[in-house]
Every structure is written in C-alpha cells, then in structure tokens.
Amino acid sequence: MPEPHIALENVHKSFGAKHVLRGVDVAVGKGRSLVVIGGSGSGKSVTLKCILGLLHPEKGSIRVGGQEVIGLQGPALDQMMGRFGMVFQGAALFDSLSVWRNVAFGLIQGKKMKTSEARAIALDKLAEVGLGAELADVSPAELSGGMRKRVGLARAIAPEPEIIFFDEPTTGLDPIMGDVINNLIVDSVKRLGATTITITHDMASARKIGDDIAMIYKGRIVWCGPADEIDRSNNPYVDQFIHGREEGPIEIEL
Amino acid sequence: MNFLAAIGSFVFSMLAEVGRVSLFARDAVIRGLLPPWYFRQLLEQIVRIGYNSLPVVGLTAFFTGGALALQIYIGGTRYNAENLVSSIVALGITRELGPVMAGLMVAGRVSAAIAAELGTMRVTEQIDALTTLSTNPFKYLVGPRILAAVITLPILVGIADIIGIFGGFVVGTTSLGFNYAAYVKNTTDFIEVTDVTSGLIKAAVFGFIIAVMGCYHGFNSKGGAQGVGRATTNAVVSGSILILAANYALTSLLFSE
C-alpha cells in the first residue's frame, strides 16, 4: 500500500487544561481531496494548523510525503511550507498590499521571482478565479467578501503548491457565491493535481469538494469514508451532523 | 493566606511575562540580523517611525526647552544664578529631557501603532498567512520595525536636542532678557560631546524598547477587537515604564564616576 501524502497518527494538542485534539488519525492519498467536517470547537482548525506547523502538537505524528512535520524548524520548515498553500476563512489578505501584490507575495518573497514576472502570473491567477486586471491595483479593503475569497484562492494557487488547505471556504457567503467558490476550488485543484484538506461545516461544500469526508468530534475522527457514502454511513454522529438535528450523540455546549 | 497567594501568583505571572518578552526580544534580534533582509519594509518603517514622528517630537522638545528655561530662571534668581539658564537647559535637554520626552512621545505614537497593526494582522490570520507563504513573520514584520526604531530614535533625539535648546533660547532671549550672543556662547562653551552621545545611546535603547513592546503585544494579541485594544494599551504602558526604568539604569551607568 503506498504511503499516504498526508498522514496524521494519534495527534494530541492542548491549550492549558483544554484538550482540543485527543488522538486524531487520518490520512489523505496523493491528489485526493479530504473534507473534515465537525461542529464549532471540535478541533478542525487546530488539526489544520498542526499540519501547517503553526501549532505544535504534544504527541503523535504528522507526515507529509513520508517526512515528519512535527519538530521541523528553520530552513527545513521553510522548505516544507513551500509545499503548502492555504486559503483562510477570512481570506487573510494583507491590507497594506494591493490585490496583485497579495497574489504574487509567495512568488516574490518565497520563490524570489522578479516583480514583473510575478505580476504577470498574479494577473493570470486572478483571471483563473474570475477577477479582471482592473482589480489588480486596488486595495483588498475595497473588495466584497466573495472577491476576497477569490483573491485568497488565487494567492494560494499562485506558487502551484502540491498541497492546499481550505479553512471554511464558503463561510459568510451567500449560497450562489458559495457554489461559485466551490467550483473554483474544484477546477483549480484539478488543474494543479494538488492534494487538499478542507475544513467546513457546510455540507453542500463538503459534498462538492471532497473525494473523502472525515468527521471530527471532541478532538477525534469519528468517521471517515468516501464522500458519496456519507449518507449511508450509519454513524450516529455523522447522521446528526449532516441532517442538522438537535437530538443525538453530539452534545452542544450552550 | 489568600492575600499572600495572590501576591505570589502576581509575582510568578510577572516573571513569566518578563521571560516571554526576553525570549521574544532574543528571537527578534537573532532572526532579524540573519538574511533574508527586507529593505523595502525597513525603509517603510524608517519613514513611519522616524519621519512621521518629527512634528510631535519637535513640538514637545520646543515647549519643554522653553518651560525648562523659565523654571531654571525662576529657581536661579533665588541664588543669583540666572546666568546658568542656557547651560542647564542644554545639559537637561541633551542628557535627560530630549531622549526621555522623545522616547515617551514615540512610545505613545509608534508602539501603539505597531501593536494595533500587528494585533489586527494576528486576529485576522495575516501573520499565519505570511508563514504559509514561506515568509518568516519575525523577519518580515518584527525585524524591520526594531531596526528602524533603533536607527531613527537617535536621529529624532538629535533633532529634539537642537529644537529643545532653541526653545530655551527663544524664551531666554525674548522673555527673560538674555543677550543672543551670550546665550549661544554659554551653551556652546558648557556642553560636551558626551552630553549629546549619552542621550543618543539612551535613544537607541528606547527605540529598541518601543519596537519590541509594540511587536510583542501585537504579535501575541488574541480575542478580536478587544484583544487588539488591550495589546495597544499594554504596549504603550509597558513601553513607557520600561523607558523610564531604562533611563535611570542608563544614567547610573553612563554618568557613574
């Protein structure tokens, strides 16, 4: 059996007395798209940040392409980061830079590309996500929520990473714009052939983006399987979540 | 017992904070000095921290110099020592008031701005975004700010010294009846190079404190808009207190016989 592109084994992460991840086990094959679903506070974002090296788990193993990520520092960590792209929930665009400089940031700073060359690629990537060159020089503050998400996507795909993470890509968008973003994600990822992990609680987005879906609850993966089997999972946690029922094994902390 | 426990808890948390700030400052210096360097960021920060602080520092220095001249004159008349106004204004401005007043004014303006900017970047995940784009936030955000503050504060204080002494000169010659030439001669005869350089050394240290406290509180802010507000307040308060404490320590060090 080939080594998965991304593999998490028994990952634990606490913040003080709060034990957020309690042994996460999940694997993603090369070129596959995994969607992690779960309620607020279940550990989705923390899982993603542990893979990215933004948070350091106390226990467990995270391997990317067979290489252990936990404990990486300095140039080794920078090199690993160069393999990742990330679309943040609020887009996380740099307010002080224009739209095209945001998109070209990873090319200029990370890949040391010439500004003129990076601008040309940035304009191409903006076109790929449906944004015209007339927006290239405006400030991110002047963009709508949907446009910001598109710029965030363009920025993530510009350095052509082998792995892309999406944090709640459709949160805060209307259903139509959400679908537009989902389609853009599917198209961009297919074009790049990248491995992706998306975290969301939007089931329409999960079904559209994911090859596989994993459900996280109280810091553990309670179900993982192909996206088209989620309706037949026979897992009470998954059933409650995808149908949005109040009754069930998932305890809502009010 | 509870009272003692509260004191103990306060002391421990304060020591832990001192440790965190020290480690942050160490990391900032080490990572900031190693390549890659971001010259564009450095220039931008030199303009923001140095050039944009000139009006506030200049005005503060002018009025401080003027008030100092008045006070020394009023105090000096009791002992027939009015003629010391020009020399004590020069000494007071270059050794103490120039660096301290400029430091405090820049702490209020720059430390708050740095904490608010980095704090907003933290809560909107822009700092995490930098990391995912193969850019070390310490090098890109913290290093240039610290270096810019350490470079520009001595320049600002040098200018504040000149404007402060000029403030004393204006008050001395227009309100207190001193002769122009005598005032200038007394100032230049009395002041020594070490009076000025000690103030500039202090300014560089204050610049480091201002930038580190702004970056530290901004970098570690959490909890949305309220967290950013708290970071801004903490940056200004801790920066100002540290400037005054460092001023005492540096004065003891630089002027001990």
HADDOCK unambig.tbl for C-alpha pairs under 7 A between the chains (distance, minus, plus):
assign (segid A and resid 78 and name CA) (segid B and resid 134 and name CA) 5.59 0.50 0.50
assign (segid A and resid 81 and name CA) (segid B and resid 132 and name CA) 5.71 0.50 0.50
assign (segid A and resid 81 and name CA) (segid B and resid 134 and name CA) 5.62 0.50 0.50
assign (segid A and resid 82 and name CA) (segid B and resid 133 and name CA) 6.95 0.50 0.50
assign (segid A and resid 82 and name CA) (segid B and resid 134 and name CA) 5.71 0.50 0.50
assign (segid A and resid 84 and name CA) (segid B and resid 132 and name CA) 6.67 0.50 0.50
assign (segid A and resid 85 and name CA) (segid B and resid 132 and name CA) 6.42 0.50 0.50
assign (segid A and resid 86 and name CA) (segid B and resid 132 and name CA) 6.60 0.50 0.50
assign (segid A and resid 90 and name CA) (segid B and resid 124 and name CA) 6.95 0.50 0.50
assign (segid A and resid 92 and name CA) (segid B and resid 124 and name CA) 5.79 0.50 0.50
assign (segid A and resid 92 and name CA) (segid B and resid 125 and name CA) 5.45 0.50 0.50
assign (segid A and resid 92 and name CA) (segid B and resid 126 and name CA) 4.80 0.50 0.50
assign (segid A and resid 92 and name CA) (segid B and resid 129 and name CA) 6.49 0.50 0.50
assign (segid A and resid 93 and name CA) (segid B and resid 126 and name CA) 6.48 0.50 0.50
assign (segid A and resid 94 and name CA) (segid B and resid 126 and name CA) 6.31 0.50 0.50
assign (segid A and resid 106 and name CA) (segid B and resid 133 and name CA) 4.89 0.50 0.50
assign (segid A and resid 106 and name CA) (segid B and resid 134 and name CA) 6.79 0.50 0.50
assign (segid A and resid 109 and name CA) (segid B and resid 135 and name CA) 6.59 0.50 0.50
assign (segid A and resid 110 and name CA) (segid B and resid 133 and name CA) 6.34 0.50 0.50
assign (segid A and resid 110 and name CA) (segid B and resid 134 and name CA) 5.07 0.50 0.50
assign (segid A and resid 110 and name CA) (segid B and resid 135 and name CA) 6.37 0.50 0.50
